[in-house]
């Protein structure tokens, strides 16, 4: 699969954070995203959807990838251009069969809807193995103009 992160010439900002695999840190990537978004001319709904998606990706990375081992970090990279935000979440786990994955028929169960949420709230969702062997989830969201919130 093609890496869709912006090239150096389109890159506006790149922020990298590392977090221990502890659930109480799940809000940190969302706060970083909202701070980034405060300087962009984009719809709040766009940022909220991406924020929900990054929390889901980080939850999966901490819980399923790193088995909540707080000595093992997840890495979250934010690439921001004028057109889109791309967030990459890396964990040390084995990953899963993302090509053969199908959603459960039990949509109302309390857990297990993260991939569906990420698919619904992003423009592109990619699962792959990073070149260093870690599992990688890449979330891409096109920036919608701020006035789009008024039209919704």
N, C-alpha and C positions, 0 to 999 in steps of 0.2 A: 504494500500500500504506500501511496505517495505521502510524504511528510508535507503537510499544508501550512507549516509555520511560516510567517512572513520572512522574506529575505532581509538582509541587513539594510538595504536601501529603503524598504518600506517600514521598517521597524520604528515604532514611536517610543515604546518602552518595553523593557524586559525586566521582570521581577522574579526572583527565585526565593522561595521559602522552604525550609525544612522543618518538619514537625515530628515529635515523637508520636508513636502510634497509641495515643490516648484520646478517647472520645471527647474529653473536655476541650480539646483544641480544634474541634470541627468548625467552630465559628470563625476561626482566624482567616482562612482563605476567603470566606464571604466578606469579612470586614475589609480585607485588602482589595477585593473586587469592587466593593462599594466606594472605597476611596479613589481607586482608579477611575471609576465611572463618574465621580463627582466633577471631574475635569473634562468629560466628554459630552458632546452634544448628541445624546442618545436617549431613547425612551427608558423610563424607569422599569417598565415591564420587562424589557429586554435584559436588563441587569438582574432583576429578580429571578427570572427564569434561569439565567446562567448561574446565579448564586445557588439556587436549589440544586442544579445539576452538579456543581463542583462539590457541594456538601455530600451528595450521593456518591460521587466518585471517590472522595476522601474517606467516607465511611467504609466503602468496599475495600479500599487500599489498606486501611488500618485493620479492619476486622478479618477479611478473607485473605488478603495478601500477606500482611505482617502478623496476623493472629494476635493482635492487641499487645504485641511485645514492645513495650515502651522504649526498649533499647534499640529498636529498629525504626528508622525514620521513613516517612513518606516525603517526597519532594513534589512541590507544586510550582510550576513555572507559568507565568502570565506573559504572553506576547500580545502587545497592543499595537494596532495600526489604526489608521483613520477609518478603515472599512470594517474591521472585525476584531474580536478578542479571541485568542486561542489559549486554552488552559490545558496544560499537560500535567497529569498526576502519575507519579511513578512509585511503585512499591517493590518489595523484594520477594513477592510470592510467585507461585508457578503460573498464575493466570488461570484461564478457563477456556473451554471450547466455545469461543464467541461466535464462530461461524455456524456451529450447530445448535446454538442457544435458541430456545423458543420460550415465549412467555407462558406462565401458568394460566390455566383457566380460572383460577381462584384470585381474581383481581382484588377482592376485598380482604384478603389475608393481611395481617399486620406487618409482614415483612416480605421482601423479595420483589419489590416493584421499582427498584433503583434504576435498572437498565431502561425500563419503559419510560420512566420520568426523564432520564437523560436524553433518550431518543426524541421524546416529544418536545423538550425545551431547548434543544440545540439544532443548528443547521447541519452539522456533521458530527458524528460520533465514531471514533476509531479506536479499536483495541489492537494492540500489537506488542511485540517484544522489542524493547529498546536495544540499541547496539551493544550496551554494556550488560545485557541479560535480564535487566529488570522488566517487570510488566508495565506497560504504558497505556494510559487512557488519554485520548486527546479529544477535547470538547471545543467545537468552533461555533461561534455565534456572530452573525453579521450584525453590525450596529444599525439599528433602526432610528430614524430621526426622532428627536424629543417630542415633536408635535404629534407623533403617532399615538401617544398616550391619550391625547384629547379626542382622537377619532375613535378609539376603542370603546 
